Amino acid sequence: MLARAKINLGLNVEPRNRSGFHPLTTIFAEISLADELTVEPASQWRLEMGGEEALGLSTDDNLIVRAEAMANLDEHVLGPWRVHLTKHIPVGAGLGGGSSDAGAWIRFRAERDPAQSERLWRQAADLGKDIPFFRHGGIQYASAYGECLRALEAPSFQPWVVLAHPGRPLATAMVYQAFDQIVAEGRQSPQVALAEVEQSLSRGEIPLDLSNQLERAAMRVDPALRDFHLALRQASDGEKWWLSGSGATYYILINDEERAKWLYQSIRRSVDRVWLSRIVPVRSPMERG
């Protein structure tokens, strides 16, 4: 099973409300960079991990483990299973890797017990607000805290994506704390016009503005992120790179395959963690939850 990463095509964030959360609006888009899950029957349920992005990770608090505990299904009917997760998506990078892994596992469970499917997906948002997006993937408009979703029809929007990560994870909680400080100071960045972004996507065009209101907060948590961003712009002749989620991954969208590959190779000369990917606007029917 593939568990694809996502990027945020623009992100607007509201101040923290009485529930302690930040309402937001964004457009999620799946990309071809993906973790891989393989499953086989076993004497007892267990999760194993490998891959270049698994170094130093523990299975103890993995979202797949938590999703399995949430499922609480009848093991003698549906398992137990040995799950092997091969990590290609970096952790703490704003790409939704952990949520996508959990979403893939919930899809697997729901396919084997359709009667439990709706319950599992309702509860998924309690584990991670962006997990419901990974039920169907593709491109979706998200609101509330990220769990209220509306699918967007943009089948021709398939640009290449070059992603670059500075090698330091960013803790989402710390970025939101910095965001709260910025709001209190009256320095919140302007919102991106997501309606205009949506119109561009429907035409298969790369939007002009994919701003992220968490970017300033991410740079406050990790001041070196500003220089990293500037270096990426210089390497791409001044083109704009956009922050995904709470960071620290920046991405650029490029329609021309040769230019995307050239830029990928160019960035790799100075940045260790770079990926060449592509937007996946529509999943195959077999991959939908």
BELURGI-V58729 format. One record per run of one state. SS is the DSSP state (a for helix, b for strand, c for the rest). FROM is the first residue (numbers start at 1). TO is the last residue. If there is no record, write none. Layout:
# BELURGI-V58729
ss=<SS & SS>
from=<FROM & FROM>
to=<TO & TO>
This chain:
# BELURGI-V58729
ss=<c & b & c & b & c & b & c & a & c & a & c & b & c & a & c & a & c & a & c & b & c & b & c & b & c & a & c & a & c & b & c & a & c & a & c & b & c & b & c & a & c & b & c & a & c>
from=<1 & 2 & 17 & 22 & 42 & 46 & 51 & 63 & 72 & 75 & 79 & 81 & 87 & 97 & 113 & 114 & 128 & 131 & 136 & 139 & 144 & 148 & 152 & 160 & 166 & 172 & 185 & 194 & 203 & 212 & 213 & 215 & 222 & 224 & 236 & 242 & 244 & 249 & 255 & 257 & 269 & 273 & 280 & 285 & 288>
to=<1 & 16 & 21 & 41 & 45 & 50 & 62 & 71 & 74 & 78 & 80 & 86 & 96 & 112 & 113 & 127 & 130 & 135 & 138 & 143 & 147 & 151 & 159 & 165 & 171 & 184 & 193 & 202 & 211 & 212 & 214 & 221 & 223 & 235 & 241 & 243 & 248 & 254 & 256 & 268 & 272 & 279 & 284 & 287 & 289>
